[in-house]
Amino acid sequence: MVLHRPSLRKGGFPMYPLVRRRFRPAATSLAILGLSCSIACSDNAGEKAAAAEQSLATDYEAENATISQGVVESNHGGYSGSGFVNYDNVTGSSVQFSVNASAAGATNLTFRFANGTTANRPMDIAVNGTVVSSGLAFNGTGAWTTWSEATISANLVAGTNTIRATATTANGGPNLDKLSVGTSTQPSGTPVQANGQLKVCGTKLCNQNGKAIQLRGMSTHGLQWYRQCVNSASLDALANDWKADVVRLSMYIQEGGYETNPRQYTDLVHSLIEQVSQRGMYVIVDWHMLEPGDPHYNLSRAKTFFNEIAERHASRNNILYEVANEPSGVDWSRIKSYHEQIIPTIRAKDPDSVILLGTRAWSSLGISDDANETEVINNPVNASNVLYTFHFYAASHGTEYINALSRAADRIPMFVTEFGTQTASGDGGNNFSRSQQYIDLMASKKISWVNWNYSDDERTGAVFKSGTCPNGPYSGTGSLKEAGVWVRDRTRTPDDF
């Protein structure tokens, strides 16, 4: 529904009709992550609750590990322990840890690192001699004093394990501070701790106790373009300063996204799910199909992706699956057919989680194609525990859209997985008065919402000023555009969990 940014060219941007596409930035190179299996998969809600209560991570300092072609240094601040390992700039330089596990099973491995260059410094991660993550990305962090984390999940044996991180290019590895093994316990007072496994009850999204709730949060921009805005510091700010309940991971399929390297983008989503979960927030896995608008075009890809995501994270109680971002150019029956084919793929692995279903005409309930919500109400998807999605941009979408959302929410469960205070281009002036009308409506009817977008894109719809990412600061209002200040204020006002 919102225009994305086209490839930058001299002379400006091509003209598109409003309420059709998102502007998209020129594609940038992205080497991402690789993972193996996460928390043991389960379709039992009780096991999901138990999986959320894991032991605190154990830290292993890199300077105490076995180092091959690298040196211990302490000339850049911010490290833990007595220093960090500076890899030699050669292929094959490595750091190997000896890790003790009290029991066999899938375990989080979090590497804390700094990379003051702009080049990715990928490494192969091997457990007990077997590579479990090939070419794990360690992208630039902006400075050698800026530390970030890369998290994977791997199966350990009971007792002693060796974990080796080996540079795969002539650039060598990043500066490696430490390895943390295990998953932290769910932080107290978080949205997930308060609400547990969500479910749809009637026309509402409800918590584990059957109470209707409203989630409020942010969507990332396209991960192929603005991955640098989704890091430890920015997620900490969302959880602690913005007090967000939910993060939407916007993984584009085309436009330089998933289809260019399904393995890498799937692994990136795995890693980000881990990082959001560690902060006690809900996470929406957004299959961001946009063009072509017929979701069937990507059905096979979607089945492959969601099968793996659902299998690996089935034991979690904080995952929501958004299976079709903005269908367009096809009628509701065609979209419904797609939903009824992809839902069983997820349900086979994760029968408990909520699934979010895109609606016609860029998830406008058909309004942008001169239809209305009755096509969904009269012909709903044949599935339970689902919500239908709605997107709006307040400076473009007025009374007709507000009224349609209001009517629909009285008949079918709704979730606004994307909205902006500006025009459908994601740019232009903000209409805060109309935005507040939407906010008030969604609060009164317990419609959860996610704002577009948590990045430093130059358009007004991105909450941060240009140049904020990757180093921040992300907390407070100093780095925020006008819309960012407005949205942060409303995100920080919690529902009565």
C-alpha positions in Angstrom: 0.0 0.0 0.0 2.9 2.4 0.7 5.2 3.2 -2.2 8.7 1.9 -1.7 11.8 3.5 -2.9 12.9 2.7 -6.4 16.5 2.3 -7.4 18.2 5.7 -7.1 19.0 7.3 -10.4 20.0 10.8 -11.4 17.0 12.8 -12.1 14.9 11.6 -9.2 12.3 8.9 -8.9 9.8 7.4 -11.4 6.2 8.3 -10.9 3.8 5.6 -9.7 0.1 5.9 -8.9 -0.5 6.2 -5.2 -1.7 3.3 -3.1 0.2 0.8 -5.3 3.9 0.2 -4.4 6.5 1.0 -1.9 9.6 3.0 -2.9 12.6 0.7 -2.7 16.2 1.7 -2.3 19.0 0.5 -4.6 19.8 -3.0 -3.6 23.0 -3.3 -1.6 25.1 -6.4 -1.1 24.2 -8.4 2.0 25.9 -11.5 3.3 23.8 -12.8 6.1 23.8 -15.6 8.6 23.7 -19.4 8.8 22.2 -21.5 11.6 21.2 -25.0 12.5 18.2 -26.1 14.6 17.0 -24.0 17.5 15.0 -25.0 20.6 13.7 -28.5 20.3 10.5 -28.3 18.2 7.2 -29.0 19.9 3.5 -28.5 19.2 2.6 -28.5 22.9 1.7 -25.2 24.5 3.1 -26.4 27.8 6.4 -27.2 26.3 6.5 -23.7 24.8 6.1 -22.2 28.2 8.9 -24.4 29.5 11.2 -23.5 26.6 10.9 -19.8 27.6 12.5 -20.6 31.0 16.0 -21.5 30.1 19.2 -21.1 32.1 21.3 -17.9 31.8 24.0 -17.9 29.2 27.5 -18.8 30.1 30.3 -16.5 28.7 33.6 -17.7 27.3 36.1 -15.0 26.7 37.9 -15.1 23.3 41.3 -14.2 24.8 41.2 -17.4 26.9 40.3 -19.6 23.9 42.7 -21.4 21.5 43.8 -18.9 18.9 45.3 -19.7 15.5 46.6 -16.7 13.4 45.4 -14.0 15.7 46.5 -11.9 18.7 44.9 -10.8 21.9 44.6 -7.0 22.1 42.9 -4.4 24.3 43.3 -1.2 22.4 39.6 -0.7 21.5 37.2 0.0 24.4 33.9 -1.7 25.2 35.1 -5.3 25.4 34.4 -7.7 28.3 37.1 -9.6 30.2 40.7 -8.6 29.7 40.7 -8.1 25.9 39.6 -9.4 22.5 41.0 -11.5 19.7 42.1 -9.6 16.6 42.1 -12.1 13.7 45.0 -12.1 11.3 43.9 -10.9 7.8 44.1 -14.4 6.3 41.7 -17.1 5.3 41.7 -19.9 8.0 42.5 -17.8 11.0 40.4 -19.1 13.9 39.4 -19.1 17.5 38.3 -22.3 19.2 36.4 -22.5 22.5 36.0 -25.5 24.8 32.4 -25.4 26.1 30.7 -27.6 28.6 27.1 -28.5 28.2 25.1 -30.1 31.1 22.8 -31.8 28.6 22.6 -32.6 24.9 20.3 -30.4 22.7 19.9 -27.3 20.7 21.7 -24.3 22.3 22.1 -20.6 21.4 25.6 -19.5 20.5 26.1 -15.7 20.5 29.3 -14.2 19.2 30.1 -10.7 20.4 32.2 -8.8 17.9 33.3 -5.5 16.5 34.1 -4.8 12.8 35.2 -1.2 12.1 35.3 -1.7 8.4 32.4 -1.7 5.9 33.2 -5.2 4.6 31.6 -8.3 5.9 34.1 -10.7 7.6 32.3 -14.0 7.4 33.3 -17.1 9.4 32.4 -20.8 9.4 31.1 -22.0 12.8 32.0 -25.6 13.6 30.7 -27.6 16.5 32.8 -30.7 17.4 34.5 -30.6 14.0 31.3 -30.2 11.9 30.4 -26.9 10.2 27.0 -25.9 11.4 26.9 -22.4 10.0 28.8 -21.7 6.7 29.8 -18.1 6.1 28.1 -16.6 9.2 28.1 -12.8 8.5 30.0 -10.4 10.7 29.1 -7.1 9.0 30.5 -3.7 9.8 29.5 -2.3 13.1 30.6 1.3 12.3 33.6 1.4 14.6 36.0 -0.9 16.4 34.6 0.3 19.6 31.0 -0.6 18.6 30.2 -4.1 19.5 27.4 -6.2 18.1 26.2 -9.8 18.3 25.6 -12.7 15.9 23.5 -15.5 17.3 23.0 -19.0 15.9 21.6 -22.2 17.4 23.4 -25.5 17.3 23.1 -29.0 18.8 25.7 -29.7 21.6 26.5 -33.0 23.2 26.4 -33.5 26.9 29.9 -32.7 28.3 32.7 -31.0 26.5 32.2 -29.4 23.1 34.6 -27.5 20.8 33.2 -24.5 19.0 35.5 -23.0 16.3 35.0 -19.7 14.4 37.2 -19.7 11.3 37.6 -16.8 8.9 36.6 -17.7 5.3 38.1 -14.7 3.4 41.5 -12.9 3.2 40.1 -10.1 5.4 40.1 -12.5 8.3 37.5 -12.4 11.1 36.2 -9.4 13.1 37.5 -8.5 16.5 36.0 -11.3 18.7 35.2 -10.5 22.3 33.4 -13.5 23.6 31.1 -16.5 23.0 27.9 -16.7 25.1 26.3 -20.2 25.3 22.7 -20.6 26.2 19.6 -18.5 26.3 18.8 -15.9 28.9 15.6 -16.3 30.9 12.7 -14.3 29.8 13.1 -10.8 31.2 10.5 -10.1 33.9 7.6 -7.9 33.1 7.9 -8.3 29.3 4.9 -8.5 27.0 5.6 -12.2 26.3 5.9 -13.0 30.0 2.7 -11.2 30.7 0.6 -12.7 27.9 2.2 -16.0 26.9 0.9 -17.9 23.9 -1.6 -15.8 22.0 -4.8 -17.0 20.4 -7.8 -15.6 18.5 -11.0 -15.6 20.5 -14.0 -14.4 18.6 -12.9 -11.2 16.8 -10.1 -10.4 19.2 -6.5 -11.3 19.8 -6.3 -12.8 23.3 -3.6 -13.8 25.7 -3.0 -17.2 27.4 -5.8 -16.3 29.9 -8.4 -15.5 27.2 -8.1 -11.7 27.8 -8.4 -9.5 24.7 -5.2 -7.5 24.3 -3.7 -5.0 21.9 -0.1 -5.2 20.8 1.8 -2.1 19.7 5.2 -2.0 17.9 7.3 -1.4 14.9 8.1 -3.0 11.5 11.6 -3.1 10.2 12.2 -1.7 6.7 13.3 -4.3 4.1 16.0 -6.4 5.6 18.0 -6.5 2.4 18.4 -2.7 2.6 18.2 -1.7 6.3 19.6 -4.7 8.2 22.1 -2.2 9.8 19.1 -0.7 11.7 18.3 -4.0 13.4 21.0 -4.6 15.9 21.5 -5.2 19.6 21.3 -1.6 20.5 18.2 -0.8 18.4 16.3 -3.8 19.7 17.2 -2.9 23.3 15.8 0.6 22.6 12.6 -0.9 21.2 12.1 -3.2 24.2 13.2 -0.8 27.0 12.8 2.8 25.7 10.0 2.4 23.2 8.4 -0.3 25.3 7.2 -2.1 22.2 5.3 -5.3 22.4 6.0 -6.6 19.0 8.6 -6.4 16.2 7.7 -7.1 12.5 10.6 -8.6 10.5 10.0 -7.4 7.0 11.6 -9.9 4.7 11.0 -9.0 1.0 10.8 -11.8 -1.4 11.6 -10.0 -4.6 13.5 -6.7 -5.0 16.8 -8.1 -3.9 15.4 -10.1 -1.1 14.7 -13.8 -0.3 14.6 -15.1 -3.8 18.3 -14.0 -4.4 19.5 -16.3 -1.6 16.9 -18.2 0.3 19.4 -19.9 2.6 20.9 -16.6 3.8 17.6 -14.8 4.3 16.0 -17.7 6.1 19.0 -17.8 8.4 18.9 -14.0 9.0 15.2 -14.4 10.1 16.2 -17.2 12.4 18.8 -15.0 14.0 16.5 -12.0 14.4 13.8 -14.2 15.9 16.3 -15.3 18.5 17.3 -11.7 19.3 13.8 -10.3 19.5 12.7 -13.3 21.7 15.6 -12.7 24.1 14.1 -9.3 24.8 10.6 -10.6 25.6 8.8 -9.2 22.6 6.5 -10.8 20.1 7.8 -11.2 16.6 5.9 -11.1 13.3 7.6 -13.1 10.5 6.5 -11.0 7.5 6.6 -12.8 4.1 6.8 -9.4 2.4 5.5 -10.2 -1.1 4.7 -7.1 -3.0 5.3 -7.5 -6.7 4.0 -9.7 -8.3 0.8 -9.1 -6.4 -0.5 -12.7 -6.8 0.7 -14.6 -3.8 0.6 -17.9 -5.7 3.7 -16.7 -7.6 5.7 -17.3 -4.4 3.7 -20.2 -3.0 6.4 -22.8 -3.4 9.0 -20.5 -1.8 6.6 -19.7 1.0 6.0 -23.3 1.8 9.7 -24.0 2.0 10.4 -20.9 4.1 7.5 -21.3 6.6 8.1 -25.0 7.0 11.6 -24.4 8.3 10.7 -21.3 10.4 7.7 -23.1 12.0 9.7 -26.3 12.6 12.6 -24.5 14.2 10.6 -22.1 16.4 7.6 -24.2 17.2 8.5 -24.4 20.9 8.4 -20.6 21.1 5.2 -18.8 22.3 5.9 -15.4 20.8 5.8 -16.1 17.0 3.1 -14.7 14.6 3.3 -15.6 10.9 2.3 -13.0 8.3 2.0 -15.1 5.2 1.2 -12.5 2.5 2.1 -8.8 3.0 0.1 -7.0 0.3 -1.7 -9.1 -2.3 -2.8 -7.0 -5.3 -4.1 -7.4 -8.8 -6.1 -10.6 -8.0 -9.5 -11.2 -6.4 -10.2 -12.3 -2.9 -10.9 -15.9 -3.9 -7.4 -16.2 -5.4 -5.8 -14.8 -2.2 -8.0 -17.1 0.0 -6.8 -20.1 -2.0 -3.2 -19.2 -1.3 -3.9 -18.8 2.4 -5.7 -22.2 2.6 -2.6 -23.8 1.1 0.1 -22.1 3.2 -1.7 -22.4 6.6 -1.5 -26.2 6.7 2.3 -26.0 6.1 2.7 -23.9 9.3 0.1 -25.9 11.3 1.9 -29.2 10.6 4.8 -27.9 12.6 3.3 -25.2 14.9 -0.4 -25.7 15.5 -0.7 -23.2 18.2 0.6 -19.9 16.8 -1.5 -17.1 15.3 -1.4 -16.6 11.5 -1.9 -13.2 9.8 -3.7 -13.2 6.4 -3.2 -10.5 3.8 -6.4 -9.0 2.2 -7.1 -7.7 -1.3 -5.7 -4.5 -2.8 -2.5 -4.1 -0.7 -4.2 -5.4 2.5 -6.9 -2.7 2.4 -9.8 -5.2 2.7 -10.4 -4.4 -1.0 -11.1 -0.7 -0.4 -8.2 0.4 -2.8 -9.9 -1.7 -5.5 -13.3 -0.1 -4.9 -14.5 -3.2 -3.0 -15.2 -3.5 0.7 -14.8 -5.8 3.7 -17.9 -7.9 3.0 -15.9 -10.1 0.5 -13.9 -11.4 3.4 -16.7 -11.5 5.9 -18.9 -13.5 3.6 -16.2 -15.8 2.4 -13.7 -16.2 5.2 -10.6 -18.4 5.1 -11.3 -21.9 6.3 -9.0 -21.9 9.3 -9.1 -21.0 13.0 -6.7 -18.9 15.0 -6.2 -16.4 12.2 -6.5 -12.6 11.8 -6.9 -10.5 8.7 -4.5 -7.7 8.0 -5.2 -4.1 7.2 -2.7 -1.3 6.1 -3.3 2.4 6.0 -1.4 5.6 5.5 -3.2 8.4 7.3 -2.5 11.3 4.9 -3.9 9.2 2.0 -6.5 7.0 3.5 -9.4 8.8 5.2 -13.0 8.2 6.3 -13.7 5.3 3.9 -10.8 3.3 5.2 -11.4 4.1 8.8 -15.1 3.1 8.5 -14.2 -0.1 6.7 -11.7 -1.1 9.4 -14.3 -0.3 12.1 -17.0 -2.4 10.5 -14.7 -5.3 9.7 -13.4 -5.4 13.3 -16.9 -6.1 14.6 -17.2 -9.2 12.4 -13.7 -10.7 11.8 -10.4 -10.5 13.8 -8.2 -7.7 12.4 -4.5 -6.8 12.9 -3.0 -3.6 11.4 0.4 -4.9 10.5 1.5 -1.7 8.8 0.6 1.9 9.0 2.1 5.4 8.5 1.2 8.9 9.5 2.1 10.2 6.1 1.0 9.5 2.5 0.9 6.1 0.8 4.3 7.0 -0.7 5.8 6.7 2.8 6.8 10.3 2.4 5.3 13.8 2.5 3.6 15.6 5.4 2.2 13.8 8.4 -1.5 13.8 9.2 -1.4 13.3 12.9 -5.1 14.2 13.5 -6.3 11.5 11.2 -3.6 9.1 12.6 -5.0 9.7 16.0 -8.5 8.8 14.8 -7.1 5.4 13.7 -5.2 5.0 17.0 -8.3 5.7 19.0 -10.4 3.3 16.9 -7.8 0.6 17.3 -7.6 1.1 21.0 -11.3 0.9 21.5 -11.6 -2.3 19.5 -8.4 -3.9 20.7 -6.9 -4.0 17.2 -3.1 -4.5 17.4 -0.8 -2.4 15.3 2.7 -2.1 13.9 4.1 1.1 12.4 6.2 1.4 9.2 9.2 1.7 9.7 12.1 1.3 12.1 14.9 2.6 9.9 16.8 5.8 8.9 15.5 5.9 5.3 15.3 9.6 4.3 11.5 9.5 3.9 9.2 10.8 6.6 7.8 7.3 7.2 11.2 6.1 8.6 11.3 7.1 12.3 15.1 7.8 12.5 17.0 10.7 11.0 19.3 9.7 8.1 22.6 8.5 9.4 21.4 7.1 12.7 22.1 3.5 11.8 24.1 1.5 12.7 25.5 3.4 15.7 22.4 5.2 17.0 21.5 6.5 19.5 18.1 4.8 19.3 16.7 5.7 22.7 15.1 9.0 23.5 13.9 11.5 20.8 17.1 13.1 19.7 17.5 10.9 16.6 13.8 10.8 15.7 12.0 12.5 13.0 8.6 14.2 13.8 6.7 11.0 13.0 9.1 9.0 15.1 8.5 11.1 18.1 4.7 10.8 17.6 4.8 7.0 17.2 7.2 6.4 20.0 4.9 8.3 22.4 2.0 6.0 21.5 4.0 2.8 21.5 5.1 3.7 25.1 1.5 3.9 26.3 0.9 0.2 27.2 -2.2 -1.8 27.0 -3.6 -3.1 30.3 -2.0 -6.6 30.2 
